[in-house]
Amino acid sequence: MSASPSTAGDAQGYFDELVTAATESLTGAEVLLANVAGERTDFIRLNNGDVRQAGTIDQRVLSIDLIEGQRHVAGSISLSGERRSDDARVMALLARLREQRAHVLDDPFLLYNTDTVSTERVETGAIPAPDAALADIRTAAAGRDLVGIYASGDTYSGFGNSLGQRNWFQSATFNLDWCFYLRSDKAAKNLYAGFEWNEDAFAAKIDWSARQLAALERDPVDLPPGEYRTFLAPRAVEEITQLLSWYGAFGRRAHETRQTPLLKMLVDDVTLSPLVNISEDTGGGVAPNFQSSGFVRPDRVPLVTNGVYTDTLVSPRSAQEFGIATNGAGDDEEPESLAISPGDVPTDAVNEALGTGLYVGNLWYLNFSDQAACRTTGMTRFATFWMDDGEIVAPVNVLRFDDTAFHLLGDRLEGLTDSADVLLDTSTYGQRSTASQRLPGALVSAMRFVL
Amino acid sequence: MLIDSPVGSSELEGRLRAALPADVDHASARLVDERAEHLRVRRHELDPIFNQFDTGVMITIWHGGGIGYAATSDLSESGVARAVDTAREWARITAGAMVTTAAPSGHAVGSYESPVEVSWDSMPLADRLDLLHQQSRLLGIDDRIVDWSASLVRREVDQLLLTTSRDGGEGRVEQRFRFLYPGLRATANEGTNTQTRTFGATAFCGQGGAEVLGRFGFGDAATRIAEQSLELLSAPNCPSGVMELLLAPDQMVLQIHESIGHPLELDRILGDERNYAGTSFVTTDMFGSFPYGSDLLNVTFDPTVPGQLASYGFDDDGTPARRQHLIENGVLVRGLGGEVSQERSGVPGVANSRATSWNRPPIDRMANLNVEPGDSTVDELVNSIEDGVYMHTNTSWSIDDSRNKFQFGCEYGQRVVDGEIVGTVRNPGYRGVSSTFWRNLTGVADRDSFTVMGTPNCGKGELNQQVGTGHASPACLFADVEVFGGEQ
């Protein structure tokens, strides 16, 4: 799509100019923290190989926390990219924040970085023009029922403060998240994402999906509720770790207030399997290494070591509230680059390792049956197969499981695959996500299905 | 300039109108301005007040068999012109490759404004903060209550939809929404037992001003919420078994949403959502004959309910909205699909083509989806139960991608035996199958328990979108449901 003067290419300089101008307007002992998040995204939504919706999103949001002593108020504005207009909006926002600050008391949990550690990470890419990408996708989809979304372009985020710190993260990526559908709910799910579109790599992905689609053509079977030996592919493991993350399993606030689903690890010294090592691996991820109060994250925070609870993600507010040091977590204290170390089950021989049981490619819509006990429910989705002696017998109609991570990643975990997949988060709520997980598959001796 | 909405600015409207090209089949500019204030007191301390101001426009062009979207927050003359060029280019690229080329028919002219009885601005910020601190004191009443909070979110959203087409037609729809989302939460803990009670989860919200607080009894709820969180600590786990299930309105919200609302969305039935939100067990041939529920089940799409979260005058394609039955006396009669989906599917629908904001194209969404009241009192329903559980306030939800096999968890349960409530149970949950569950509806309470609520964050779509949907319901009774409790 044609470039505009307000593309991400000049976003870093523009952000610096806005923060500098806002800093010059501060009075007395005011301190300003600013964050920007933006994207210029081309998107193509597809159904049955044709375009359902396609277009471009050009957006940027500036957030400001205006501090005086321990009193502060925050706000955000969308930026137009036009300097005079944006300066006026920033000044209007600052005026409103000053007005509201008069009504608030000292915030005992306020903490921001005062060591000016500036960083920059810019990942450039070779992304095809939208019409070229569409042509490639439609060619690959010919004769098949392809449904999904292609999104590409620059995303960026920055931090700046009135103390002179500047942090910048920018990447140009593409992401094709799609299924080949066979019929009703039987589909082969796949993802092709990266910085550089490669036709051979894309063709390999298409070939993998086509082979899985062929396996789905057998008549599906209904399995009765019960316990089954199960292999969870990395995408299925991701659903479990994502649910745990959303509900504070790795966050300090949820631990301190006893809301973590890993509560039994704190109170009863329950452990996961000694095979399980979980960390926040910022150094190996694709997310920014700084957070909204200006703290720079360590490359790695160990969360569970050999199955034993080790540490949590601590936001600046939690650090103040609970009297510990922050490790640069965001306010939500959720991992953005979670990693589980691989094990020793050969990835290319998981079918043989499973033998007879369920191969679960994807799980879906997880939630808790009993959060304090980490009892979790959810559905199988897309390609789930019944295997006999390492061979596919038939696709399985959707099943509801109800089990706990203390079994699935605990006493019933037989092994993890010897390689881990990098799974980019395809979420686009508000803006394209930069989160990712690096996960192996998990071989489980028994998983409980209830419906 | 942050406080005054650009919707209503004649200069900006003139700029957008002038930018819409006259040489294309159909074009629209959808301007959205959102202003929000987030207030929360947690454990007696005020979180940083957060103010949100977001403005932008979505340009859409239908031309020559293609459709293009371009969203921008640059509302300058050159910014809007670039967006028009971008949308036009997308229409060129997609020509001949579209699932559908249907454009909204006609050009609507009209307006809508949320009913506001007591302006939120009549309550100064200091008073709003005092109210939250007061609630915090009522919540944090015991050392076993380890976390608690009181919150208020106020949102104002103004929208202007301008349309034009080659034949010279022009439309203009202006809508001004005022929302309030109150929240209360208390979490109690003893050992490995943690229990949370809330103010209707997130369901007690709506359009209006400060009167929304009184609508749900915000000022009287904190003490009950705190006491019930403590009560749950010593309550037994909900029993397991197949039994009768009475659902309070603040659980019915999610039951309606997940197992009636989503399955009836025509874009799911047409396959648009299969890669993300999922498909549906409902097929186009079921409309007009499928027995979705017992004959007690009457479900309306009703964007005209005053003060409900998703009331509006027009959807984001400009289609006028009105009350229509989706399920009548148990029979499925109509789907949840806007004009485009109706044309694609041949199924009758409603005015529900909606976008989360200026930066997303509209798709089929729920709006207000309500179970109409019956003629039993809640006491009569309780008295009719031999062996069952009365569940309140959603805390967990999960359903398969065809919206059939579901499981829900609630915050608070009451055991009912031989027509009497005999005690409180914790971690109550139940599971079932949509296509059979609603046929086991055996009782619908009357208007006394009918509560007008909403779900603020319904996720769907690629690109992902979150919108507010409204749900109203009385308490409802179901037979032969698989019920369970915690641990096991």
Interface residues (C-beta under 8 A of the other chain):
Chain A: M1 S2 S4 S6 T41 F43 R45 N47 N48 D50 V51 R52 Q53 A54 G55 T56 I57 D58 Q59 R60 V61 D65 H72 V73 A74 G75 S76 I77 S78 L79 S80 G81 E82 S85 A88 R89 A92 L93 R96 L97 Q100 H103 V104 L105 D107 P108 F109 L110 P130 D131 L134 R138 D145 V147 G148 I149 A151 D177 W178 C179 Y181 S184 D185 A187 K189 T257 R258 Q259 L263 K264 V267 D268 W364 Y365 L366 N367 F368 S369 D370 Q371 A372 A373 R375 T377 G378 M379 R381 V398 R400 D402 S427 T428 Y429 V450 L451
Chain B: M1 L2 I3 E45 L46 P48 I49 F50 N51 Q52 F53 D54 T55 G56 T60 I67 G68 Y69 A70 A71 T72 S73 D74 L75 S76 G79 R82 A83 D85 T86 A87 E89 W90 I93 T94 A97 M98 V99 T100 L125 A126 L129 V146 D147 T187 N189 G191 T192 N193 T194 T196 L270 G271 D272 R274 N275 Y276 G278 T279 N359 R360 P361 S396 W397 S398 I399 D400 D401 S402 K405 Q407 G409 N427 G429 R431 V433 G459 E462 L463 N464 Q465 Q466 E482 F484 G485 G486 E487 Q488
